[in-house]
Amino acid sequence: MAIKGIGGFHLSVDAANNAAVMRLRERKRRYGKPLAVMVRDVEAARAICTLTETEEALLITSARPIVLARKKDGYGISEGVAPGIPWLGVYLPYAPLQHLLFADLRVQALVMTSANLSEEPIAIDNDEAQARLGAIADAFLMHDEKSCNAATTR
């Protein structure tokens, strides 16, 4: 799904679904580089990573950076997210819409990557996203920033 955020669109899939992760990699043409994972909260991060005190402190800062943390054994995330790498880039939601994505308690983690083909600029507005991402995304979650009316298509 292409999801409109604060600075443009993200492409997102369930990080535990290996078929979805591999389909995203294929469609985005991003084969080797690791993908970042957004989790609901620190407890969800702890479930998939071994967090140091420093890493945990960074996760909860208002900047909401992507923090590299060591994967736990049996961490439940598709190996396709960070293939052959013992680290996982994990971060917490920073926008209200992102918090809503985790309202379904069955969602543990989401791959959130820039909405573009490799080496292209990120899609920013709704029309551009639909035109450029139509072959990548199965669905779109977008809004009109001026009125904050959310809409889904496809």
Buried (B, 14 or more C-beta within 10 A) or exposed (E): BBBBBEEBBBBBBBBBBBEBBBBBBEBBEBEEEBBBBBBBBBEBBBBBBEBEEEBBEBBEEEEBEBBBBEBBEEBEBBEBBBBEBEEBBBBBBBBEBBEEBBEEEEBBBBBBBBBBBEEEEBBEEBEBBBEBBEEBBEEBBBBEEEEEEEEEEE
